[in-house]
Amino acid sequence: METASLASPLCTSPAANYGNYHPLKSSMLKSPKRHKKLTSRCNIGSTFCIRNGFSRKTMAVSAAQSEKELVITKKKETGERRIVVTGLGAVTPLGDDAHLFHTSLLEGVTGISDIQGFDCSEFPTRIAAEIKSLSTDGWISPKIAKKADKYLIYALVAGKKALVDAGITEQVSGELDKSRCGVIIGSAMGGLRVLNDGFEAIKVSYKKMSPFYIPYSLTNMASAVLAMDLGWTGPSYSISTACASSNYSILNAASHMIKGDTDIMLCGGSDGMIIPSGIAGLIACNALSQRNSDPTKAARPWDADRDGFVMGEGAGVLLLEELEHAKKRGTNIYAEILGGSLTCDAYHITAPHPEGVGMVSCMKKALAQAGVAREDVNYINAHAPSTRLGDLREYQSVIRCFGKNPELRMNSTKSLIGHLLGASGAAEAVATIKAIQTGWIHPNLNLENPDKHVDAKGLVGPMKERLHIKVAMSNSFGFGGHNSSILFAPFKGN
């Protein structure tokens, strides 16, 4: 990496910080009193207003001040609660350190290879972006590590690493008001491996069923166990909106903080579906690439020769914090969340709307409700899964929303790590936030023959690019027509 990281390094000895599997050690001022004036919130089913009744239509924009700066100024004037990102955690096919993950992305390293976890020699798809190894020592108790589903393990490790990254150690945690700390970890499939094991056990006898079969298969359990480990008694639940689960979780967490329910939230997503039934199920949907002869070339968003997405697995977790709370701790701030939006196509269980109306509406609402002009957005981390319909509909929707802005750059993290399903949005949020922090955006792999309906000028090429990001948008769109867009921006220290 060509620029130094502003983040405090991850602990090299997690066990030293995580004592009896409960994170945390350092000192911090007590959390601030709850703001008297709570901010208004838009309909939770459509848009999140990270503002206080401010509409860009009601203010004149001076030549010297962008609309993004006006939004921040307005928040300061009204005393509105601003939400910042202070910790990053990731467990991905490229490693389990959020910062090294981004370094690998910038270097164009791919996590896609032949499946090694099980025999899939008879499958038409035999490739995936697996997590080949993951140490849970010091992060998870041996009992949980042995019994829990992969998605739960990934979420716990990523969540606790986000805490360490933010300087929330055991001593710090002891001074937090834990009733104002919450957890929302989404998942598309939850404990699929545990479910599968249970189906096999019942074929032999009901007596073979594990007592953990039900608890560890539940989608909410990642949030629940993480909250139990930390003793956090604020809002704790899971959201399952297929591949948009992470973004929904992040925006709901931000909403709780804006309302004044909480000061700190762990949020993101986790999935571990690379098992025989998971791969076979998506093969039946005709969703996966069959480019088995050259796995590293299989994920190719916007390329004319794309033939489906590549399954990935892992977790991404952000630590969100109310700005004044973060300032009093003196912690590093990576970025600020300006706003976001959620919409539904109400069209088809797997295909996007042919005119992309839900995607367009989602992006436009995110801009309008955050008070950000479309010209201020100069980077989009796209959903772009490498499917025929999905890539094209999103690209067309971006053009309808933003026009052909020559400054706008767009890439797809899935070209390097595959599709992490419910975890994809959070992993991509980590990539987006690191791009804001470092000023580098990662390449698009395998964009060798761009789709004839796509103008490749706006897409990042095969090498990383330098970019001073003004406002970044991270998109996630899921089966069922669930659309989500989040706006991140640099935090200027004001």
HELIX and SHEET records of a PDB file:
HELIX    1   1 PRO A   14  ASN A   17  1                                   4    
HELIX    2   2 ARG A   56  THR A   58  5                                   3    
HELIX    3   3 GLU A   67  THR A   78  1                                  12    
HELIX    4   4 ALA A   98  LEU A  106  1                                   9    
HELIX    5   5 PRO A  142  LYS A  147  1                                   6    
HELIX    6   6 LYS A  150  ASP A  165  1                                  16    
HELIX    7   7 GLU A  170  GLY A  174  1                                   5    
HELIX    8   8 LYS A  178  ARG A  180  5                                   3    
HELIX    9   9 LEU A  192  VAL A  204  1                                  13    
HELIX   10  10 TYR A  206  LYS A  208  5                                   3    
HELIX   11  11 PRO A  215  SER A  217  5                                   3    
HELIX   12  12 MET A  221  LEU A  230  1                                  10    
HELIX   13  13 ALA A  242  ALA A  244  5                                   3    
HELIX   14  14 SER A  245  LYS A  259  1                                  15    
HELIX   15  15 PRO A  276  ALA A  284  1                                   9    
HELIX   16  16 PRO A  295  LYS A  297  5                                   3    
HELIX   17  17 LEU A  323  ARG A  329  1                                   7    
HELIX   18  18 VAL A  357  ALA A  370  1                                  14    
HELIX   19  19 ARG A  374  ASP A  376  5                                   3    
HELIX   20  20 ARG A  388  PHE A  402  1                                  15    
HELIX   21  21 LYS A  414  ILE A  417  1                                   4    
HELIX   22  22 LEU A  421  ALA A  423  5                                   3    
HELIX   23  23 SER A  424  THR A  438  1                                  15    
HELIX   24  24 ALA A  456  GLY A  458  5                                   3    
SHEET    1   A 7 THR A  47  PHE A  48  0                                        
SHEET    2   A 7 ALA A 335  CYS A 344 -1                                        
SHEET    3   A 7 ILE A  83  VAL A  91 -1                                        
SHEET    4   A 7 GLY A 314  GLU A 322 -1                                        
SHEET    5   A 7 ILE A 264  ASP A 271 -1                                        
SHEET    6   A 7 CYS A 181  GLY A 186  1                                        
SHEET    7   A 7 SER A 236  TYR A 237  1                                        
SHEET    1   B 6 THR A  47  PHE A  48  0                                        
SHEET    2   B 6 ALA A 335  CYS A 344 -1                                        
SHEET    3   B 6 HIS A 482  ALA A 489 -1                                        
SHEET    4   B 6 VAL A 471  GLY A 478 -1                                        
SHEET    5   B 6 VAL A 377  ASN A 381  1                                        
SHEET    6   B 6 ARG A 409  ASN A 411  1                                        
SHEET    1   C 2 SER A 113  ASP A 114  0                                        
SHEET    2   C 2 ILE A 127  ALA A 128 -1                                        
SHEET    1   D 2 TRP A 440  ILE A 441  0                                        
SHEET    2   D 2 GLU A 465  ARG A 466 -1                                        
END                                                                             
